[in-house]
Amino acid sequence: MELHQTHMSEFKLFTKYNLFLFTKDEAGKTHFLLLRDGNKYSQVNGSVNQDPCVIFSIANKFVKQTAGLLCSRNWIYYLEDSAHPIQKSTLAYQVNMEDIHVDKSLTVPLEDICKLLCNTPYIFQDQSDCATYFLKIPYLNIPKVLLAAKEIDFPLDLKYFSIEEIMENSNTDIDERLMSLLYSNKNLFAYLNNFIANNTPIETKQNIIFLGCNTHITYLLPSLYASYFKKHGEVWTFYHAPSGHLPTEEDIKKATAVIIPGSCASANDSDPWLADVFHLITLIKEKYTHVKLLGICFGSQAITKALGGEVDRMPGGFVEGGETLEFKPEFFKLPFVQKLNFRPSNKFVIAEIHQDHVTKLAPGATHLASSKSCKFEAFSIGNNILGFQGHPDYSETYQASLHYRLYQPQASSYREWEGEFIKTKFEDRLTQKEMLQICFSFLKNREIINDKN
């Protein structure tokens, strides 16, 4: 069956999802691990709703359905020849399902599943708003998994099925909606056959580096960016600069893009790892100009500082909420922006959460946008660098959850507090889709930016 990849690389804000877990037996045959949902076995599926991104939403649903017992930290207990005893005290699992919420820090199983989803190369999309992720896992001994579920007193039922068994009309164990999905979506079925069942090699189309700079390690930010930007055929590598985990110059040379996201750190700090980040930025600017560099919030400040600009504290203190961007004519002349058919009359509102800002652009930078609180909201440098002070990656609900985690305000109901926070901080609704489209077009567009040096 022929696979049509017309829509596979398009920008999407997914509202629905599927997750298939699969494994290979010793003979190389593919088996899908399905969970019992009610009286039938099915893939993990659902809607994103108020979750910050599709990866978080999938991980949320999967951990709730399995108590986190299938996270990779537990695989060692479930292997056929494993000698590790299954004990409640050594298992990683979700104790309180109420802890799986956007206003709380990632739990161990949730973090683990987010990491697996960020790193999987198997992502299918078509013209719909549904993303389908495939996770390859080791061949697990099902009785051992069920024993682990019994240890924590969690009702779990799962079973392996071949694709032939799933598609068999007489198989009453399979959820009819799963069979209908595979029968009706010929392109999804072709993808499954090509890349999952028949191991067709995946051609690497993009090699993207995500350089995390928060002092604590978490896969929540990578989950946001991978949800918005990662597509089939792309290899993403996630680094953490504060712990010394940095790409080498050879890694930079082989990359097509580097993303430096927001951070609680300041570009004016004296931490040694910042010098390493500045060095990598300089390499991209001066030597590896084929590499796109996208800086968001702290990332834009780090780019500015590394290349000779200035960053200072906001005179009015911490900025939080939404800001309307006033884009300059130079912005609409950029090739990757022209592809989007945006007009100067369009309204662009971006999320803001920062206490530092750029006060002097680096030499050769082009000023692209301003806002009420920040003069240099966006800029480009040379032919391959783009910086935003605001957060295209944040929605209103995600920014509310971030504030809640940082300051722990007293509230009888999180949802009521969230609604009041959004009403107070956001005069206008964010145009997050448009802001993400700009970043996506920049990262994926291989043309040179028409910018001054």
C-alpha positions in Angstrom: 0.0 0.0 0.0 1.4 3.4 -1.0 2.0 6.0 1.7 1.2 9.6 0.8 3.3 12.0 2.8 1.7 15.2 1.6 0.6 16.4 5.0 3.4 14.7 7.1 5.6 17.8 7.5 2.9 20.5 7.8 2.5 22.6 10.9 -0.3 21.3 13.2 -1.8 22.2 16.6 -3.1 18.8 17.4 -6.3 18.4 19.4 -6.6 14.6 19.3 -4.1 11.7 19.5 -3.4 8.0 19.3 -0.6 6.1 20.9 0.4 2.6 19.8 3.0 0.6 21.7 4.7 -2.1 19.7 7.5 -4.6 20.0 9.3 -7.2 17.9 9.7 -10.9 18.8 12.8 -13.0 18.1 11.5 -13.7 14.5 11.1 -10.0 13.9 7.3 -10.1 13.8 5.5 -6.9 15.1 3.2 -7.1 18.1 1.1 -4.3 19.4 0.5 -4.0 23.2 -3.1 -2.9 23.6 -4.8 -1.9 26.9 -8.3 -3.1 27.9 -10.6 -0.1 28.0 -13.9 -1.3 29.3 -14.6 -4.6 27.6 -12.3 -4.2 24.6 -8.6 -3.8 23.9 -7.5 -0.6 22.2 -4.7 1.9 21.6 -4.4 4.9 23.9 -6.4 7.7 22.4 -8.1 10.9 23.5 -8.3 14.7 23.2 -5.8 17.3 24.3 -8.4 19.6 25.9 -6.8 21.9 28.4 -3.4 20.2 28.5 -0.5 22.3 27.3 0.5 20.1 24.4 -0.2 16.7 22.7 2.8 14.9 24.2 1.8 15.9 27.8 -1.8 14.9 27.1 -0.8 11.4 25.8 1.6 10.8 28.7 -1.2 12.0 31.1 -3.7 9.6 29.7 -1.3 6.7 29.4 0.0 7.0 33.0 -3.6 7.2 34.3 -4.5 4.0 32.4 -1.4 2.1 33.6 -0.5 3.8 36.9 2.8 4.5 35.2 3.9 0.9 35.5 4.9 0.7 31.8 7.4 3.6 32.1 10.9 2.6 30.9 12.3 2.5 34.5 10.3 -0.6 35.1 11.1 -2.5 31.9 14.0 -4.3 33.6 11.5 -6.1 35.8 9.3 -7.3 32.9 11.9 -8.8 30.6 11.5 -12.6 30.0 14.9 -13.5 31.5 14.9 -10.8 34.2 16.1 -11.9 37.6 14.9 -8.7 39.3 12.1 -9.4 41.8 8.9 -7.4 41.3 8.4 -5.5 44.6 6.2 -2.5 45.3 9.2 -0.7 47.0 11.3 -0.8 43.8 8.7 -0.1 41.2 8.2 3.4 39.7 4.5 4.1 39.6 1.8 6.8 40.0 0.5 6.8 43.6 -2.0 9.7 43.3 -3.7 10.3 40.0 -4.5 13.9 41.1 -0.8 14.6 40.9 -1.0 14.3 37.1 -2.0 17.8 36.4 -0.5 20.7 34.5 -0.3 22.9 37.6 2.0 20.3 39.3 5.6 19.3 38.6 6.1 16.2 36.4 5.9 12.9 38.4 8.5 10.3 37.6 6.3 8.1 35.3 4.9 11.2 33.5 8.4 12.6 33.0 9.6 9.2 31.7 6.7 8.8 29.2 7.1 12.4 28.0 10.8 11.7 27.3 10.0 8.5 25.3 7.4 10.4 23.2 9.9 13.3 22.6 12.4 10.8 21.3 10.3 8.5 19.1 11.0 8.8 15.4 7.5 7.4 14.6 5.0 10.3 14.2 2.1 10.1 11.8 -0.1 13.0 10.8 -2.5 13.7 7.9 -4.9 16.4 7.0 -6.8 15.9 10.3 -5.9 17.5 13.7 -5.0 14.0 15.1 -1.4 12.9 15.9 -0.5 9.3 16.0 2.6 8.3 18.0 4.3 4.9 17.9 6.6 3.8 20.8 8.9 0.8 20.3 9.3 -1.1 23.6 11.2 -4.3 24.6 9.3 -7.5 24.4 7.7 -7.6 27.9 6.5 -10.6 29.8 2.8 -9.8 30.3 2.4 -12.0 33.5 5.2 -10.0 35.1 3.5 -6.7 34.3 0.2 -8.0 35.7 2.1 -9.1 38.9 3.5 -5.6 39.2 -0.1 -4.2 38.9 -1.2 -6.6 41.6 1.6 -5.5 43.9 0.2 -1.9 43.9 -3.4 -3.1 43.7 -4.1 -1.5 40.3 -6.6 -3.0 37.8 -4.6 -3.4 34.7 -5.3 -5.6 31.7 -3.2 -5.6 28.5 -2.4 -8.1 25.7 -0.3 -8.4 22.6 -1.9 -8.5 19.2 -0.5 -8.9 15.7 -1.8 -6.5 13.0 -3.6 -9.5 11.4 -5.4 -10.2 14.7 -6.3 -6.5 15.1 -7.8 -6.4 11.6 -9.7 -9.7 11.9 -13.4 -8.9 11.8 -14.3 -11.8 13.9 -12.0 -10.7 16.8 -14.4 -9.6 19.5 -11.6 -8.6 21.8 -10.6 -5.6 19.7 -12.4 -2.2 20.1 -14.4 -1.7 16.9 -13.3 1.9 16.8 -9.7 0.8 16.4 -10.5 -1.5 13.6 -12.6 1.3 12.0 -9.7 3.7 12.3 -7.2 1.4 10.5 -9.7 0.3 7.8 -10.9 3.9 7.1 -7.5 5.7 7.3 -5.6 4.0 4.5 -2.6 6.3 4.9 -2.2 5.5 8.6 -2.4 1.8 7.8 0.2 2.3 5.1 2.5 4.1 7.6 2.0 1.3 10.1 2.9 -1.3 7.5 5.9 0.5 6.1 7.7 1.8 9.2 6.4 -0.3 12.0 5.7 -3.7 10.6 8.2 -3.8 7.7 11.0 -1.7 9.2 11.3 0.7 6.2 14.3 2.9 7.0 13.4 6.5 8.0 15.1 9.1 5.9 16.5 11.9 8.2 15.1 15.2 7.0 16.0 17.4 9.9 18.6 17.2 12.7 17.5 19.5 15.5 19.3 20.3 18.7 17.2 21.4 21.8 19.5 23.1 24.3 17.8 23.2 27.6 19.1 25.9 30.0 16.9 25.6 33.1 18.8 24.7 36.2 16.5 21.7 36.9 16.1 18.9 34.4 12.6 18.3 33.1 11.0 17.1 29.9 8.1 19.5 30.1 9.7 22.2 27.8 11.0 19.6 25.4 7.5 18.1 25.3 6.1 21.5 24.3 8.6 22.1 21.5 8.5 18.5 20.2 4.7 18.6 20.2 4.7 21.8 18.1 7.6 21.2 15.8 8.9 17.6 15.6 7.8 15.6 12.5 8.4 12.2 11.0 11.9 12.0 9.6 13.4 14.3 12.1 16.1 13.5 14.7 15.9 15.6 17.8 18.7 15.6 20.4 18.0 17.0 23.9 20.8 18.6 25.8 21.0 20.3 29.3 23.6 23.0 29.5 23.7 23.6 33.3 24.7 20.0 33.9 27.5 20.1 31.3 25.5 18.1 28.7 26.3 20.2 25.6 26.6 19.5 21.9 30.1 19.3 20.4 31.2 21.5 17.5 30.7 18.4 15.3 27.1 18.0 16.6 26.5 21.7 15.7 28.0 21.2 12.2 25.7 18.2 11.5 22.6 20.0 12.8 20.0 21.8 10.7 18.6 23.8 13.6 19.3 24.6 17.3 16.6 25.8 19.7 17.5 27.6 22.9 14.3 28.0 25.0 13.4 30.0 28.1 15.1 29.6 31.4 15.0 30.9 35.0 18.7 31.7 34.5 19.9 35.1 33.4 22.2 35.8 30.4 24.2 38.0 32.8 24.9 35.2 35.3 28.5 34.1 35.8 27.9 30.4 35.7 30.6 28.6 33.6 28.0 26.8 31.5 26.8 30.1 30.1 30.2 30.7 28.5 29.8 27.3 26.7 26.4 28.3 25.4 27.8 31.7 24.2 30.6 29.8 22.4 28.1 27.6 20.6 26.0 30.6 19.5 29.1 32.3 18.2 30.0 29.2 16.2 26.6 29.2 14.5 26.8 32.9 13.7 30.4 32.9 12.4 31.1 29.4 11.1 28.0 27.2 10.7 25.6 29.6 9.0 23.6 26.7 7.5 22.2 26.0 11.0 19.1 27.8 12.0 19.2 29.2 15.6 15.9 30.0 17.3 16.1 31.8 20.7 13.0 32.2 22.9 13.0 34.5 25.9 16.3 33.6 27.7 17.5 32.1 24.4 17.1 35.5 22.6 18.9 37.2 25.5 21.7 34.6 25.4 22.1 35.2 21.6 22.2 39.0 22.2 24.8 38.7 25.0 27.0 36.2 23.1 27.1 38.4 20.0 27.9 41.8 21.5 24.5 43.2 22.6 23.3 44.1 26.1 20.7 42.6 28.5 19.4 44.2 31.6 16.6 43.9 34.2 13.2 45.3 33.3 12.8 48.7 34.9 9.2 48.0 35.8 10.0 44.6 37.3 8.7 41.1 36.3 6.5 41.0 33.2 3.7 38.4 32.9 0.7 38.0 30.7 0.2 38.8 27.0 1.6 41.6 24.9 0.6 42.8 21.4 3.5 42.8 19.0 4.0 45.6 16.6 6.0 44.0 13.7 8.1 46.3 11.6 8.0 46.2 7.7 11.3 44.3 7.7 9.5 41.3 9.3 7.0 40.9 6.6 9.7 40.8 3.9 11.4 37.7 5.4 10.9 34.7 3.1 9.7 32.4 5.8 7.1 35.0 6.8 6.0 35.7 3.3 5.1 32.0 2.9 2.5 32.4 5.7 0.6 35.2 3.9 0.4 37.3 7.1 -0.5 41.0 6.8 0.6 44.0 8.8 -3.1 44.4 9.7 -3.1 41.0 11.5 -3.0 41.1 15.3 -0.2 39.2 17.0 -0.3 38.6 20.8 2.4 36.7 22.5 2.8 35.3 26.1 5.4 37.1 28.3 7.0 35.9 31.4 10.4 37.5 32.1 12.4 40.0 34.2 15.3 40.6 31.9 15.2 42.1 28.4 17.4 43.1 25.5 18.4 46.8 25.8 20.9 46.9 22.9 20.8 44.6 19.9 24.0 42.8 18.8 25.9 44.3 15.9 24.3 43.4 12.6 20.9 42.6 14.1 17.6 43.7 12.5 14.9 44.9 14.8 11.7 43.1 13.9 9.1 43.8 16.6 8.3 45.8 19.8 5.6 45.7 22.4 4.3 48.0 25.2 6.7 46.6 27.7 9.7 45.6 25.6 11.4 47.5 22.7 13.2 44.5 21.2 10.5 41.8 21.1 12.0 40.1 18.0 15.1 40.3 15.9 17.1 38.5 13.4 20.9 38.3 12.9 22.8 37.4 9.8 21.1 34.8 7.6 20.1 32.2 10.1 19.2 33.6 13.6 15.8 34.5 15.0 15.0 35.7 18.5 11.7 36.3 20.4 11.5 37.8 23.9 8.0 36.4 24.4 6.9 32.8 24.4 5.3 31.4 21.3 5.4 28.1 23.2 3.1 29.2 26.0 -0.7 29.2 26.0 -2.7 31.1 28.6 -3.4 27.9 30.5 0.2 26.8 30.5 1.4 30.2 31.7 -1.2 30.1 34.5 0.1 26.6 35.5 3.7 27.9 35.5 2.8 30.8 37.8 0.9 28.4 40.1 3.9 26.1 40.4 6.3 28.9 41.1 4.3 30.9 43.6 1.7 28.4 45.0 -1.1 30.9 45.6 -3.9 30.0 48.0 -6.9 28.8 46.0 -9.8 26.5 46.8 -10.1 25.5 43.2 -7.3 25.5 40.6 -9.6 26.0 37.7 -11.3 28.9 39.3 -8.0 30.5 40.1 -6.8 29.8 36.5 -9.8 31.5 35.0 -9.2 34.6 37.2 -5.5 34.7 36.4 -6.1 34.5 32.6 -8.8 37.2 32.9 -6.4 39.5 34.8 -3.2 38.9 32.9 -4.5 38.6 29.3 -6.4 41.5 27.9 -6.4 39.9 24.5 -6.4 36.2 23.6 -3.0 34.9 22.5 -2.4 34.3 18.8 -0.3 31.2 19.7 -1.0 29.4 16.5 0.3 32.2 14.4 3.4 32.7 16.6 4.2 29.0 16.4 3.7 29.1 12.6 6.3 31.8 12.4 8.8 29.7 14.4 7.9 26.5 12.5 8.4 28.2 9.1 11.7 29.6 10.2 13.0 26.3 11.5 11.9 24.2 8.5 12.5 26.7 5.7 15.9 26.0 4.2 16.0 29.3 2.3 18.4 32.1 3.5 16.8 34.9 5.5 16.8 38.2 3.6 18.5 40.1 6.4 21.3 42.6 6.6 24.7 41.7 8.0 
